């Protein structure tokens, strides 16, 4: 645990309206700077309750920023330090995502408490904050991720109502227009063979934590659901239907050449 940080610290972004220093923060491990931005929802009834909880040592969690429903931004951990927001997670075959990332908690009660839409004022603030963070830290578009991307078996946030297309219009994140949902054969629980193996290979190469087995097991279905929540949110059912497969292929095709070489 890093002890040198004072209770008050200078915000990393001019967009921050106040500082509430979280106790759970420490030096990053194995890297000097973050290269991933993770978006969460708070899953609590109010932003103030979330901020209080995220600041407490006994919570066992923390984050760098909270954006409330009106768009006010609170910083809890300096970007140079490791916050405890990702939990047990993986991306691109590496765990300890906390050490590689910055975490933004966007206030929304979440799926368990009605899951309302994200207000326009909040989305505008999230867009500005994300743009500021990725610009200063040189975070690649494909490294702007959902909590559910890095922990698909545990987390659903920020969920299918979060407007990733909005962020993409502002130049944030990797996004393509989802392929239309049409009738057609789908890969699903019980499917096996070359088509399943190819799907798993593409998801793993994109960054998801998935084993390439050739069998459409529960773990594969969970990862497909996470992919859909982010990239094909109109229908989140865990079935790799034609729309899901075409959207994944389009995302891969839209990657910069240096990233696409891994496929």
C-alpha positions, 0 to 999 in steps of 0.5 A, spaced: 500 500 500 502 506 498 502 511 504 506 517 501 500 520 497 497 525 501 489 526 503 488 531 498 492 531 491 492 535 485 487 532 479 490 529 473 484 532 469 481 539 469 474 536 468 475 534 475 470 538 480 473 535 487 477 530 490 475 524 495 482 520 496 481 513 496 485 509 501 485 503 497 491 505 492 498 503 491 504 503 486 502 499 479 506 493 478 510 491 472 508 497 468 510 504 469 503 507 465 496 505 464 494 503 457 487 500 458 481 504 460 475 500 463 468 503 464 464 501 470 457 502 473 457 503 480 451 499 481 449 503 487 442 507 489 446 514 489 453 516 486 454 519 493 454 512 496 458 509 491 463 515 492 463 514 500 464 506 499 469 506 494 474 511 498 473 506 504 479 501 506 474 496 508 470 496 502 476 492 498 475 496 492 477 503 489 477 507 482 480 513 479 474 517 477 466 517 479 461 520 474 455 522 477 448 522 473 449 530 472 456 529 469 460 531 475 467 528 476 470 526 482 477 523 482 479 518 488 486 515 486 491 519 482 492 516 475 499 514 476 497 509 482 494 502 481 486 502 483 482 496 485 477 496 480 478 491 475 478 485 480 479 478 478 480 479 470 484 478 464 485 481 457 490 479 452 492 473 456 494 477 462 491 478 469 492 484 474 488 489 469 488 493 475 496 495 474 495 496 467 488 500 467 485 507 469 478 505 472 471 510 471 465 508 475 459 511 471 453 512 476 448 507 474 444 503 479 445 497 475 441 491 472 439 489 480 436 496 481 432 497 475 438 499 470 435 506 467 438 509 461 445 513 462 443 521 462 445 525 456 449 530 461 452 524 464 454 521 457 457 528 455 462 528 461 464 521 460 466 522 453 470 529 455 473 525 461 475 519 456 478 523 451 482 527 456 485 520 459 486 516 452 489 523 449 494 524 455 496 516 456 496 514 449 491 509 450 489 505 443 482 505 441 481 497 442 483 498 449 477 502 452 473 496 455 467 494 459 468 491 466 464 485 463 469 485 457 475 483 462 471 479 467 465 476 463 463 471 468 463 476 474 460 482 471 455 485 466 457 493 467 456 498 464 451 494 460 447 494 454 444 500 455 451 504 455 452 508 449 459 506 446 456 508 439 456 515 442 463 515 444 465 512 438 463 518 434 467 522 439 473 518 437 473 514 443 474 506 443 474 501 437 467 500 434 463 498 428 456 499 426 453 492 429 451 487 423 443 487 422 440 481 426 437 476 421 434 469 421 440 464 420 444 458 423 447 460 430 453 457 434 450 455 441 451 451 447 452 444 444 456 446 438 463 443 436 468 443 431 472 448 426 467 454 426 467 454 434 474 453 434 475 459 429 470 463 433 474 462 440 480 464 436 478 470 434 475 472 441 482 470 444 486 474 439 481 480 440 483 480 447 478 476 451 480 471 456 477 464 452 480 457 451 480 455 444 477 448 445 472 447 439 466 446 444 461 451 445 461 450 452 458 455 458 465 459 458 464 461 451 457 463 451 459 467 457 464 471 453 459 471 447 454 475 451 460 480 454 462 481 447 454 482 445 453 487 451 459 491 448 459 491 441 452 488 439 447 490 444 440 490 441 440 482 443 444 479 448 443 472 449 450 468 448 448 465 441 453 466 436 448 468 430 450 471 424 450 478 426 454 477 432 459 473 427 459 479 422 460 484 427 466 480 430 469 480 423 468 487 422 471 489 428 477 485 426 477 488 419 477 495 422 483 494 426 489 498 425 494 494 421 499 493 426 493 490 431 490 486 425 497 482 424 495 477 430 489 474 427 
